[in-house]
Amino acid sequence: LNELKKLDCNLAVLSNKPHEFTVTYVNHFFKDYGFKEIHGQKQNVPKKPNPKAAIDIAQALNTPCENIFFVGDTKVDMQTAKNAGMIA
């Protein structure tokens, strides 16, 4: 994260954890990194690996999906990246 911050990359979080928890967690533990978008599970948005939330983040960042690196630690994360047309 330190290197990405130095490169002035747009950073975002997408989690299947509840939205309010995710926002609070990221803002507490990662407050120095300036995440532009933080998305947890919302009732009206399908969970990963459905690509909707990832695509919503790309649109909010005004960045084409094919230019986004989606980093994750699970098979579901990699499937989400593939489904959204992002680089896994």
C-alpha positions in Angstrom: 0.0 0.0 0.0 2.9 2.4 0.7 4.2 1.9 -2.8 0.8 2.4 -4.4 0.3 5.6 -2.4 3.7 6.9 -3.6 2.6 6.2 -7.2 -0.6 8.1 -6.5 -2.9 5.2 -7.5 -6.6 5.4 -6.9 -7.3 2.8 -4.2 -10.6 1.2 -3.4 -12.0 -1.6 -1.2 -14.7 -4.0 -2.1 -15.8 -6.5 0.6 -18.7 -8.9 1.2 -18.6 -7.8 4.8 -21.4 -5.4 5.8 -21.0 -1.9 4.3 -20.9 0.1 7.6 -18.4 -2.3 9.1 -16.2 -2.1 6.1 -16.2 1.7 6.0 -15.4 1.9 9.7 -12.7 -0.8 9.5 -10.9 0.8 6.5 -11.1 4.3 7.8 -9.6 3.2 11.1 -6.9 0.8 10.1 -6.0 2.3 6.7 -6.8 6.0 7.2 -3.4 7.0 5.8 -3.9 5.6 2.4 -6.7 7.8 1.1 -9.1 5.1 -0.3 -11.3 6.8 -2.8 -14.1 4.2 -2.7 -15.0 1.8 0.1 -17.8 -0.6 -0.6 -19.1 -3.3 1.7 -22.1 -5.5 1.2 -25.3 -3.5 0.5 -28.8 -4.9 0.4 -29.4 -3.7 -3.1 -26.1 -4.9 -4.6 -25.3 -8.6 -5.3 -22.3 -10.1 -3.5 -19.1 -11.0 -5.2 -18.4 -12.7 -7.6 -21.2 -10.7 -9.2 -19.3 -7.8 -10.9 -21.8 -5.0 -10.2 -20.1 -3.5 -7.2 -16.7 -3.7 -8.9 -18.1 -2.0 -12.0 -19.7 0.6 -9.8 -16.3 1.4 -8.2 -14.7 1.6 -11.7 -17.4 4.1 -12.7 -16.9 6.2 -9.6 -13.2 6.3 -10.3 -13.9 7.2 -13.9 -11.6 4.3 -14.9 -12.3 1.6 -17.5 -12.6 -1.8 -15.9 -9.8 -3.2 -18.2 -7.4 -0.6 -16.6 -8.1 -1.7 -13.0 -5.9 -4.2 -11.1 -8.2 -6.2 -8.7 -6.2 -7.6 -5.9 -7.7 -10.2 -3.5 -7.0 -13.2 -1.4 -9.7 -15.6 -2.5 -11.0 -17.4 -5.5 -14.2 -15.3 -5.3 -12.1 -12.1 -5.6 -10.4 -13.4 -8.7 -13.7 -14.5 -10.2 -15.1 -11.0 -9.5 -12.2 -9.5 -11.3 -12.7 -11.8 -14.3 -16.5 -11.1 -14.3 -15.9 -7.4 -14.3 -13.3 -7.4 -17.0 -10.5 -6.3 -14.6 -7.0 -7.5 -14.3 -6.9 -10.2 -11.5 
